Amino acid sequence: MSYVTKKEADAYDRVIDAANCISQLLVKSGIDIDEDDLEVLSIFIADNAYAVMQILKKVSKPNSLPRQDQKYPKDLI
C-alpha cells in the first residue's frame, strides 16, 4: 500500500501491530478459526478499535482468575 503522508503510514502500522496482538490472543484462546479468517477478523477489529472500545467500555475486568483452559498471554489481560 502506498500512503500520501508519513502520518497515514504510521497509523496503518499501528493497526497492523494491533491486529497482530489480536491474532495472538485469538490463537491462544483455542478458538478454531482458519488463518485467512483470523487475519481478516484481526485487521477488522484493529481498524475499528474505537468502536470496539466503546462497546467494551461497559465490561469490567473479572475479579476471578481465568479458567484453567484459558491460555491468554499475561500481557494481553
C-alpha positions as CSV (number, residue, x, y, z in Angstrom):
1,M,0.0,0.0,0.0
2,S,1.2,3.5,-0.6
3,Y,0.3,6.4,1.6
4,V,0.4,10.1,1.0
5,T,1.9,11.1,4.3
6,K,4.1,9.6,7.0
7,K,1.3,10.1,9.4
8,E,-1.0,7.8,7.4
9,A,1.7,5.2,7.1
10,D,2.3,5.3,10.8
11,A,-1.4,4.9,11.5
12,Y,-1.5,1.9,9.2
13,D,1.5,0.4,11.0
14,R,-0.3,0.8,14.4
15,V,-3.4,-1.0,13.0
16,I,-1.2,-3.9,11.8
17,D,0.6,-4.1,15.1
18,A,-2.7,-4.2,17.0
19,A,-4.1,-6.8,14.5
20,N,-1.0,-9.0,15.3
21,C,-1.7,-8.8,19.0
22,I,-5.4,-9.6,18.4
23,S,-4.4,-12.6,16.3
24,Q,-2.1,-13.9,19.0
25,L,-4.9,-13.6,21.6
26,L,-7.4,-15.4,19.4
27,V,-4.9,-18.2,18.6
28,K,-4.0,-18.7,22.3
29,S,-7.7,-18.8,23.2
30,G,-8.1,-22.1,21.3
31,I,-10.9,-20.8,19.1
32,D,-10.9,-22.9,15.9
33,I,-10.6,-20.3,13.1
34,D,-8.8,-20.6,9.8
35,E,-5.8,-18.4,9.1
36,D,-7.4,-16.3,6.4
37,D,-10.4,-15.6,8.6
38,L,-8.2,-14.9,11.6
39,E,-6.3,-12.3,9.6
40,V,-9.4,-10.6,8.2
41,L,-11.1,-10.6,11.7
42,S,-8.0,-9.3,13.5
43,I,-7.5,-6.4,11.0
44,F,-11.2,-5.6,11.1
45,I,-11.2,-5.4,14.9
46,A,-7.9,-3.3,14.9
47,D,-9.2,-1.0,12.2
48,N,-12.4,-0.4,14.2
49,A,-10.7,-0.1,17.5
50,Y,-12.6,3.0,18.6
51,A,-16.0,1.4,18.1
52,V,-14.8,-1.8,19.8
53,M,-13.5,0.2,22.8
54,Q,-16.9,1.9,23.0
55,I,-18.7,-1.4,23.0
56,L,-16.3,-2.9,25.6
57,K,-16.2,0.2,27.8
58,K,-19.0,-1.2,30.0
59,V,-17.3,-4.5,30.6
60,S,-15.3,-4.7,33.8
61,K,-12.4,-7.0,34.4
62,P,-13.5,-10.1,36.2
63,N,-12.3,-10.5,39.8
64,S,-11.6,-14.1,39.4
65,L,-8.6,-15.7,37.6
66,P,-9.2,-17.1,34.1
67,R,-10.3,-20.7,33.9
68,Q,-7.5,-23.3,33.6
69,D,-8.4,-24.0,30.0
70,Q,-7.9,-20.3,29.1
71,K,-4.4,-19.5,27.9
72,Y,-4.4,-15.8,27.4
73,P,-0.9,-14.2,27.2
74,K,-0.3,-12.3,30.5
75,D,0.5,-9.1,28.7
76,L,-2.9,-9.1,27.0
77,I,-5.1,-9.5,30.1
